């Protein structure tokens, strides 16, 4: 039941975009995402006391405007996400993808927000068991410094999403990591229906911020307003 609910939320967030059927690179340009203009962004697997806030408290990366999205996970089992279905389509689009992240110096962990891609592992209709999460776990970076992560050049863990299974925790605990090309080769029909940033799962006390989420030709600038 939990899997069905999670899948339904992600698919609803994705919302089929007719333009994507004709443009393999997806939507283009930079879009400003604010509390009142979310561009399909939403929390899907939020859990516990995890929270997010658009704020100028941490500044922004180069060309990132005046603010960003702050993520907080005070407890080890808390989780918060911010994903969009606007990027639904072929996984190949993510060969060009990146995001910027910053860790608050007061955080007791050196973890950084990760990036997750929700996929239908064999494409077509989303059947029971098809929902998988691809997880990119970034390397730590100096606290208080905006760091750009090249997601497309990174490696991902692949995990079937069943019930309350935590794909991020499974990945950091030693899950096998593969490049996007290797994943596409192993699953030729794989398709994306949502993607974005993830924080939580053994990251108690982490306060971080994210901005300029880039996927293919689209960049999302996260701003307070």
C-alpha positions as MATLAB code, in Angstrom:
seq = 'XXXXXXXXXXXXXXXXXXXXXXXXXXXXXXXXXXXXXXXXXXXXXXXXXXXXXXXXXXXXXXXXXXXXXXXXXXXXXXXXXXXXXXXXXXXXXXXXXXXXXXXXXXXXXXXXXXXXXXXXXXXXXXXXXXXXXXXXXXXXXXXXXXXXXXXXXXXXXXXXXXXXXXXXXXXXXXXXXXXXXXXXXXXXXXXXXXXXXXXXXXXXXXXXXXXXXXXXXXXXXXXXX';
ca = [
       0.000    0.000    0.000;
       2.802    2.427    0.912;
       4.491    1.807   -2.448;
       1.276    2.518   -4.318;
       0.778    5.770   -2.439;
       4.363    6.901   -3.049;
       4.133    6.101   -6.730;
       0.797    7.875   -7.039;
       2.201   11.031   -5.443;
       5.195   11.077   -7.765;
       3.136   10.459  -10.869;
       0.664   13.153   -9.848;
       3.538   15.549   -9.260;
       4.951   14.666  -12.671;
       1.802   15.349  -14.651;
       2.276   14.302  -18.298;
       3.804   17.109  -20.351;
       2.861   16.862  -24.047;
       5.885   18.919  -25.140;
       8.208   16.256  -23.773;
       6.989   13.793  -26.379;
       8.524   15.985  -29.097;
      11.567   17.456  -27.377;
      14.090   14.862  -26.126;
      15.899   17.591  -24.210;
      12.857   18.714  -22.230;
      11.823   22.265  -21.285;
      14.398   25.010  -21.793;
      15.536   28.160  -20.021;
      15.824   29.320  -16.420;
      12.741   29.313  -14.222;
      12.503   31.041  -10.848;
      10.858   28.792   -8.266;
       9.355   30.538   -5.226;
       6.878   29.644   -2.471;
       4.063   30.881   -4.724;
       5.364   29.497   -8.041;
       6.503   25.918   -7.535;
       6.767   24.564  -11.132;
       5.428   21.205   -9.958;
       8.020   20.988   -7.175;
       6.775   19.216   -4.068;
       7.876   16.939   -1.234;
       7.163   13.282   -1.954;
       8.874   11.162    0.675;
       9.019   13.836    3.408;
       9.165   12.243    6.836;
       9.274   13.316   10.479;
      10.434   16.825   11.378;
      12.269   17.507    8.110;
      11.512   20.977    6.750;
      12.371   23.346    3.916;
      12.271   27.129    3.600;
      13.013   29.595    0.832;
      15.439   32.083    2.359;
      18.249   34.557    1.686;
      19.997   33.481    4.898;
      22.701   31.518    3.053;
      23.035   33.795    0.054;
      23.213   32.078   -3.329;
      25.757   30.551   -5.724;
      27.068   32.560   -8.704;
      24.185   33.730  -10.905;
      21.770   32.263   -8.358;
      19.914   35.423   -7.421;
      19.506   36.455   -3.783;
      18.529   33.243   -2.004;
      18.042   29.501   -2.087;
      16.074   26.653   -0.534;
      17.119   25.671    2.989;
      16.674   22.012    4.063;
      16.651   20.892    7.711;
      16.694   17.345    9.108;
      17.010   17.604   12.906;
      16.629   13.863   13.637;
      18.349   10.796   12.176;
      15.076    9.478   10.718;
      13.835   12.813    9.343;
      13.707   13.328    5.584;
      12.841   16.208    3.282;
      12.715   16.319   -0.517;
      12.026   18.842   -3.263;
      11.329   17.218   -6.625;
       9.553   18.099   -9.846;
       7.843   16.058  -12.528;
       8.418   18.709  -15.178;
      11.601   16.855  -16.169;
       9.771   13.597  -16.953;
      11.090   11.732  -19.960;
      14.214    9.832  -21.023;
      16.973    9.246  -18.473;
      19.533   10.262  -21.103;
      18.495   13.883  -20.490;
      20.230   13.717  -17.108;
      23.648   13.264  -18.672;
      23.696   17.057  -18.413;
      22.529   17.823  -14.884;
      23.887   19.546  -11.807;
      22.990   21.464   -8.659;
      24.631   23.726   -6.096;
      24.624   23.003   -2.371;
      25.910   24.548    0.849;
      26.199   23.104    4.363;
      25.624   25.405    7.329;
      28.803   25.593    9.471;
      26.770   24.737   12.577;
      25.791   21.307   11.230;
      27.320   18.375   13.174;
      27.668   16.241   10.007;
      29.662   16.727    6.823;
      26.904   15.257    4.633;
      25.433   17.282    1.764;
      21.989   17.139    0.122;
      21.793   14.311   -2.405;
      20.042   14.098   -5.771;
      17.419   11.478   -6.609;
      15.706   10.452   -9.833;
      12.444    8.497   -9.641;
      12.177    6.114  -12.599;
      10.014    3.452  -14.141;
      12.725    0.840  -14.527;
      11.356   -0.640  -17.764;
       9.276    2.251  -19.120;
       5.697    2.072  -20.341;
       2.954    1.802  -17.726;
       4.108    2.035  -14.103;
       3.431   -1.465  -12.806;
       3.900   -2.748   -9.225;
       7.608   -3.169   -8.646;
       8.659   -0.779  -11.434;
       9.295    2.236   -9.185;
      13.023    2.655   -8.517;
      15.063    5.549   -7.122;
      18.464    6.478   -8.514;
      20.518    8.183   -5.796;
      23.557   10.427   -6.309;
      25.467   10.956   -3.059;
      27.818   13.973   -3.248;
      31.215   14.244   -1.644;
      31.486   16.529    1.432;
      32.528   20.117    0.802;
      33.807   22.936    3.046;
      31.065   24.266    5.312;
      29.611   27.643    4.385;
      30.797   27.340    0.762;
      28.543   26.941   -2.259;
      29.669   23.866   -4.220;
      28.491   22.727   -7.649;
      27.857   19.022   -8.127;
      28.015   17.577  -11.651;
      25.287   14.950  -11.353;
      25.504   13.778  -14.955;
      29.153   12.795  -14.541;
      28.538   11.035  -11.228;
      27.471    7.567  -10.146;
      24.106    6.387   -8.806;
      22.728    3.618   -6.653;
      19.603    1.937   -8.041;
      16.998    0.725   -5.565;
      13.468   -0.571   -5.904;
      11.148    1.620   -3.817;
       9.157   -0.689   -1.577;
       7.213    0.687    1.393;
       9.364    2.850    3.647;
      12.719    1.679    2.250;
      15.266    4.514    2.306;
      17.205    4.554   -0.966;
      19.643    7.191    0.292;
      20.565    5.225    3.420;
      21.006    2.034    1.416;
      23.343    3.876   -0.948;
      25.590    5.397    1.734;
      25.693    2.028    3.500;
      27.517    0.502    0.560;
      25.087    0.196   -2.344;
      26.582   -0.411   -5.778;
      27.053    2.802   -7.762;
      26.929    2.998  -11.560;
      27.078    5.726  -14.176;
      23.926    6.844  -15.947;
      25.216    5.269  -19.165;
      25.625    1.908  -17.410;
      22.104    2.145  -15.986;
      20.610    3.010  -19.384;
      22.495    0.095  -20.975;
      21.154   -2.287  -18.317;
      17.563   -0.979  -18.596;
      16.955    0.228  -22.179;
      13.335    1.285  -21.569;
      13.978    3.215  -18.344;
      12.080    6.514  -18.052;
      12.009    9.343  -15.522;
       8.875   10.786  -13.963;
      10.343   13.019  -11.225;
      13.689   14.244   -9.899;
      15.199   16.650   -7.391;
      17.083   17.028   -4.136;
      16.880   14.828   -1.052;
      18.126   15.208    2.519;
      17.830   12.875    5.482;
      18.349    9.300    6.520;
      21.111    9.329    9.187;
      21.858   13.057    8.661;
      20.686   14.301   12.067;
      21.223   18.013   12.603;
      22.037   18.812    8.986;
      21.100   22.304    7.841;
      21.891   22.879    4.178;
      20.755   24.865    1.158;
      20.361   24.064   -2.534;
      19.978   26.162   -5.668;
      20.303   26.213   -9.470;
      19.055   22.697  -10.123;
      19.924   22.067  -13.792;
      18.500   19.204  -15.854;
      19.162   19.174  -19.582;
      18.186   22.603  -20.923;
      16.228   23.662  -17.831;
      17.634   25.438  -14.731;
      15.579   26.059  -11.590;
      16.602   29.136   -9.574;
      15.172   28.766   -6.056;
      14.294   32.140   -4.559;
      12.479   33.495   -1.450;
      10.104   35.517   -3.645;
];
